[in-house]
Amino acid sequence: LLHDGTIRRAAVIDVDVHQGNGTAAIFRNDPAVFTFSIHEEDNYPLVKPPSDQDVGLDRGAGGQAYLAALGHWTPRILESHGPDLIAYVAGADPFEEDQLGGLKLTREDLRARDRIVFGAARERSIPVAAYLAGGYARRVDDTVAIHADMVEEAFRSATR
């Protein structure tokens, strides 16, 4: 979309438990793309190429710390960068029952996370492309439900 001129600026909001190393590396020298990652600091990858804004949380941080950080940074990024599109990497792996993540968010915390991102985008009339990402819950049904919750929150936000 950037290449063909459909959009001028984009923001990647990566909420997967793992740092957004791929987008950080790909867009490191592209001022048109702002990369943000909130993640478990002592998790994969070992070497983390810097995003434009990284928030590395301690294992077991929980919903309160996670949501406070996301709620702080999301509107600031959207205001300062002014993206025409948000790429939302909505990982299910911050979940408390995830086998590879340790952030310990509840399903309601994850719904609140989605509301923060979709709400901030809606308030600024910025479209969101949401991507299902990591999820390794002990019960596959939990991972599926978390992804379904994200889609439901997207629809709720769009109809407000």
TAGIDA-V340588 format. One record per backbone hydrogen bond with DSSP energy under -0.5 kcal/mol. NH is the residue of the N-H (numbers start at 1). CO is the residue of the C=O. E is the energy in kcal/mol with one decimal. If there is no record, write none. Layout:
BEGIN
NH&CO&E / NH&CO&E
END
This chain:
BEGIN
5&2&-1.1 / 6&1&-1.5 / 7&1&-1.4 / 10&32&-2.8 / 11&85&-2.0 / 12&34&-3.2 / 13&11&-0.6 / 13&87&-2.5 / 14&12&-0.7 / 14&36&-2.6 / 15&13&-0.7 / 15&89&-2.4 / 19&44&-0.9 / 21&19&-2.6 / 24&20&-2.3 / 25&21&-2.2 / 26&22&-2.7 / 27&23&-2.5 / 28&25&-0.8 / 30&27&-2.0 / 31&29&-0.7 / 33&30&-1.8 / 34&10&-2.5 / 34&32&-0.5 / 35&33&-0.6 / 36&12&-2.4 / 37&53&-2.2 / 38&14&-2.3 / 39&55&-2.5 / 40&17&-2.7 / 41&39&-0.7 / 41&57&-2.5 / 43&40&-1.2 / 48&46&-0.6 / 49&47&-0.7 / 52&35&-0.8 / 53&35&-1.8 / 55&37&-2.8 / 57&39&-3.4 / 57&55&-0.6 / 60&102&-3.5 / 61&58&-1.8 / 62&103&-2.7 / 63&104&-0.5 / 65&61&-0.6 / 66&62&-1.8 / 67&63&-3.3 / 68&64&-2.0 / 69&65&-2.1 / 70&66&-2.5 / 71&67&-2.8 / 72&68&-1.6 / 73&69&-2.5 / 74&70&-2.5 / 75&71&-0.5 / 76&72&-0.8 / 77&73&-2.7 / 78&74&-2.3 / 79&75&-2.4 / 80&76&-2.7 / 81&77&-2.7 / 82&77&-0.5 / 82&78&-1.5 / 84&9&-2.6 / 85&9&-0.7 / 86&127&-2.2 / 87&11&-3.1 / 88&86&-0.7 / 88&129&-2.8 / 89&13&-2.1 / 89&87&-0.7 / 90&88&-1.1 / 90&131&-2.2 / 91&89&-1.3 / 92&133&-0.8 / 92&134&-4.0 / 93&134&-0.8 / 95&92&-1.2 / 96&105&-2.8 / 98&95&-2.0 / 99&136&-1.9 / 105&94&-2.9 / 110&106&-2.2 / 111&107&-2.2 / 112&108&-2.5 / 113&109&-2.4 / 114&110&-2.1 / 115&111&-2.4 / 116&112&-2.2 / 117&113&-1.9 / 118&114&-3.0 / 119&115&-2.5 / 120&116&-2.3 / 121&117&-2.1 / 122&118&-2.7 / 123&119&-2.6 / 124&120&-0.8 / 124&121&-0.7 / 125&122&-1.4 / 126&121&-2.6 / 127&84&-0.6 / 127&125&-0.5 / 129&86&-3.1 / 130&128&-0.7 / 131&88&-3.2 / 133&90&-1.2 / 138&97&-1.7 / 140&138&-0.6 / 142&139&-1.4 / 143&139&-1.2 / 144&140&-2.4 / 145&141&-2.4 / 146&142&-2.4 / 147&143&-2.1 / 148&144&-2.5 / 149&145&-2.6 / 150&146&-1.8 / 151&147&-1.9 / 152&148&-2.5 / 153&149&-2.6 / 154&150&-2.1 / 155&151&-2.2 / 156&152&-2.6 / 157&153&-2.5 / 158&154&-2.0 / 159&155&-1.4 / 160&157&-1.0
END
